[in-house]
Amino acid sequence: MMICVTYKCDDEIGCVSTPVSCDDYDACTDDWCYPDQGCVYTDKQDYNENACLIFNCDKSTGVWYSDVDCDDYNACTDDDCDYYNGCSNVDVNCDDYDACTDDSCDQSTGCEYSKVVCNDYDACTTDWCCSEDGCRYEYFSCDDYNACTDDDCDSNSGCTHTPVVCEDYDACTTEWCNTEHGCQYESVNCCDLNACTEDYCDEFWGCWYWDVTCEDYNPCTQDFCDPFWGCQFVTNECLCNDINECTEDYCDPMSGCVNIQIPCDDNDDSTYDSCDPAAGCIHTPLGQGYY
């Protein structure tokens, strides 16, 4: 008995055989009719060998293939699909080959590059970064090109410039500092521009001034000192003057002033000879109070 065929008799043409329709209107099945079984419906089979395609079937349109979604929602992997092996999720290489960055990966945003901090916490170094080998720390010069400072560096505060002490502990020098040549020492000028003093310097006490001795050991001179000309030895005519007209005044270099009574004798017997300290010799005629 043919299950896959139906028979009927037509009044005009006689017996008519019609194949049975096994169409279930489902594009996802293969529809067959077997004489011994009748209609048979088997699901469409996936004969695709591409591991990157997903078998799909729509009852209206039939079989179709969609791409495998290999996205693991991890920005730190490269997601790919291999024909034979399917999805692969390989870690991303975030190395930017720059030693001045810290390379990392965030699953949400992907590769991240943060700047390396090259601080060695030493105020005496210049800290910088070289892309090839990373952080470098170089000591810098604190030289201020000033010979009047001692230049040094403190790890906490950096360069220090301490003034040079030019003290030589000699009261006879003036100390000062030249920025190019350093400490300078100049002798103190103790000259007081006074010719009546002897000027000298003591390394402990500084300038000293001693009065000049103007003694010439000559009693016939007046010894004194003039600030401009120094010692003066003046022969003064008035030095031995005793203001007595009855004496002759002069000075002896050995003994000093000499005052000798002058003779008033005029060798005239008719006169009385005398001497007045104020007027000198007086010759008064006899009979005028003198006999």
ABEGO torsion letter per residue (X at the ends): XBAABBBBBBAAAEBBBBBBBABAGBAABBBBBBAAAEBBBBBBBBABABAABBBBBBAAAEBBBBBBBABAGBAABBBBBBAAAEBBBBBBBABAGBAABBBBBBAAAEBBBBBBBABAGBAABBBBBBAAAEBBBBBBBABAGBAABBBBBBAAAEBBBBBBBABAGBAABBBBBBAAAEBBBBBBBABAGBAABBBBBBAAAEBBBBBBBABAGBAABBBBBBAAAEBBBBBBAAAABAGBAABBBBBBAAAEBBBBBBBABAGBAABBBBBBAAAEBBBBBBGBGBX
